[in-house]
Amino acid sequence: FAFTDPGARIRNLATPSIAINAVRETGANVIETMDGLRVAVEELNARALPAAGLQMKQVYDETI
């Protein structure tokens, strides 16, 4: 991988942020997919991310 200049600046509540887009496969159940994403976000926030001073926040939900 090579580092490049960012193509956009992302901010959340005036804080610089990183956006990650999850795309479900064609035909995948949207409710199951969103449930899985919620679980993954909870696990990452509980274990891996705090040590790095990071927090993940879901900002979009296809089931709403």
C-alpha positions in Angstrom: 0.0 0.0 0.0 1.1 3.5 -0.7 0.2 6.6 1.3 -1.5 9.4 -0.7 -3.0 12.7 0.2 -6.6 12.4 1.3 -9.2 13.1 -1.3 -11.6 14.6 1.3 -11.7 15.9 4.8 -14.1 14.0 7.1 -15.3 15.6 10.4 -17.8 14.4 13.0 -18.9 17.0 15.6 -16.0 19.2 14.6 -13.5 16.4 15.1 -11.3 15.0 12.3 -12.6 11.5 11.6 -12.1 8.5 9.3 -15.1 7.1 7.3 -15.4 3.5 6.6 -18.0 2.3 4.1 -19.5 -1.2 4.5 -21.3 -2.6 1.4 -23.4 -5.7 1.7 -23.3 -8.3 -1.0 -26.2 -8.5 -3.5 -29.0 -10.6 -2.0 -27.7 -10.4 1.6 -30.3 -9.8 4.3 -30.1 -6.2 5.3 -31.3 -6.8 8.8 -28.7 -9.5 9.5 -26.0 -7.4 7.9 -26.7 -4.4 10.0 -27.0 -6.6 13.2 -23.5 -8.0 12.4 -22.1 -4.5 11.9 -23.5 -3.3 15.3 -21.9 -6.3 17.0 -18.6 -5.6 15.3 -18.6 -2.0 16.3 -19.4 -2.9 19.9 -16.6 -5.5 20.0 -14.1 -3.1 18.5 -15.0 -0.3 20.9 -14.8 -2.7 23.9 -11.4 -4.3 23.0 -9.1 -3.1 20.2 -9.8 0.6 19.7 -9.5 2.1 23.3 -5.8 1.2 23.5 -5.2 3.3 20.4 -7.4 6.2 21.7 -10.0 5.5 19.0 -13.8 5.0 19.0 -16.0 3.7 16.2 -19.5 5.2 15.7 -22.1 4.0 13.3 -23.6 7.0 11.5 -25.9 5.2 9.0 -28.4 2.3 9.3 -30.2 0.9 6.3 -32.9 -0.6 8.6 -34.2 2.7 9.8 
